[in-house]
Amino acid sequence: MYVEPICFRDSEIYNISDFSDIACELHEYPEICVIYEKVFQFKFTGVIIINDIPIIIFPKNYKLPQHSKDMLEQARILIRVFLRYKNEPIHESVENKFLFGDSKNSNARITTAIRIMEDYKMYGYIHRELIVTSNKRKGRVDWKTTINKTIPVINHNSVVYGVPINRCSMIDSENIVYRLHRYVVSQCVKMWAWLFGIVLSTEMEYEKLPCSISEAIFLLHSELRNVYVQREINVMKMMISYLIAQNGTDKKLNKEILGTQYFSFIWESICGYLFNNKYSLLSDLIPQPEWESDIVSGKISQRPDILVVDSRYLYILDAKYYNFKSKLPGWHDVVKQLFYRHTVILNLIKKKGIKPLQKDIKVKNVFLFPGDEEELLQYIGRVFVKEIDDLGEIKAFAINQKKAMETYAFRNNDDYRKQLLVRLKETV
């Protein structure tokens, strides 16, 4: 039997009596799980492995499905989001501890196991073949062996070999790389079969490590010197990483953590992907405030989350990971967006158009919230300063969070992204 994950939600209150083992194991991590007298509360989103049991913590306000099958599907999406986000070129330093690991926390076994599973599902086991001769296996007739080892029959003055010996190949089941790969895959399947829809066979369930972990790592390093197939090189390196991580967790508390206390950064990346963020191309449009003083020195910068260009419009998008039904952007957020637009417009006038922007381009402000409605882009409302039209307005929209995360994680729906931009243009 493979282990199904236990699912929670960030910021929700849970009774310690219902999950006493989990609460006990996380007592030393107050930055991600706050333990009270009778209840506990996650301040974190991601995956935690505790004693080989996957714990999935969904983002706060995320609408959890009622059925187990749907819950597993959305857990798959969340993990894929994290794997995708780890590959983004830039991250905030505060994220690194639980996103990439540090001396006290390793998530190498999580990420490596998933990559090993992906490879196995596509290509199967690494194996070595033996050439054998047999009269019971199909293959190409080995005439030399057949002539030397069998007695022919004379039939109508012709020599006939009734049972020829065939030459064929078969998997070397004793090869150490093959056996180690089977073991590592079986360990990955036990924990992650639900992520890939793979059935845990009886053979996998009882697969044993053929030697100690340290010996296995040594043998794989030795084998790498004689391997020239890139796929096998990659898999063996992943096996080494997995076994090193497994060896490490055997010597300490068996916990691995992959996630973040700052899911708002991930929401920004999701929205940036959905709307094809062009900030790096257009960053020169954003004027930067400066300090001038003979007494003090200081630096100020303004950086919008997302810049999107479409035809005659430049959209300044601000991804807000709020539950808009209970919390809206405050004074700081609103003034910041209005200032972005004001300075960009003045900069455009001064520079008389910047490629690839048209001279008469209009600048629009937008807030983007996570939502759970199926509507493509749900209009929430707008914020503006009454009777001061020059400041413009900020329109607010909600995007279905599950759909947004799935599209970001799997990169599988360009039509959806195009429809979002069309809908934005129509509404703003």
PyMOL commands that set and color helices and strands:
alter all, ss='L'
color gray80, all
select helices_A, chain A and resi 16-18+20-25+68-86+93-99+108-123+143-149+176-196+202-205+213-224+230-250+263-274+279-285+331-351+389-391+401-410+414-427
alter helices_A, ss='H'
color red, helices_A
select strands_A, chain A and resi 6-9+13-15+33-35+39-42+45-50+53-58+129-134+140-141+153-155+158-160+166-171+255-260+306-310+313-319+362-371+378-384+393-400
alter strands_A, ss='S'
color yellow, strands_A
deselect
rebuild
show_as cartoon
